[in-house]
């Protein structure tokens, strides 16, 4: 990343990586990591 004019920057650390795109597998992975109820997963799928 080029230097920002004012010198501010945030380092973002991902908790987990799923790769590019949004698929059923990605939705299931995120739902599992967040410990969401089954009904919410079914709603999102």
N, C-alpha and C positions, 0 to 999 in steps of 0.2 A: 504494500500500500504506500503510495507517495506520502510524503510528509504533509500533514494537515497544516493549514496556514497558522492556526492559533496553538498548535501543539497538543490539543486534547485528543485522546483516543481511549477506547475501552477495549479490553481484551475479553472476548466472549469465549467461554469454555462450554462446549456441548456436553450434556449429561450422557447422551448416547447418539449414535449415528445410524441412520436408516438408508442412506443412499438417496439418489435423486428420484423425484416423482412421488406420487401418492397412489398406492395400491392397497388392496385388501390386506395384504401381509403387513404393510406399514401401519395401517389403521389398527390392526390387531396388536402389533408390537407396542404402539403408543398406549393403547387401552390397557394392556397388561402392565406396563411400567407405571401407569397412573393408578392402578388397582381400581378401575372403574367397574360399576355394576354391569352385569350381563345385558340388561335391557338397553343401556346406553350404547354399548358396542353394537347391538343389533340395530338400533336406530341409525347409527352412523354408517353402517354397511348398507 
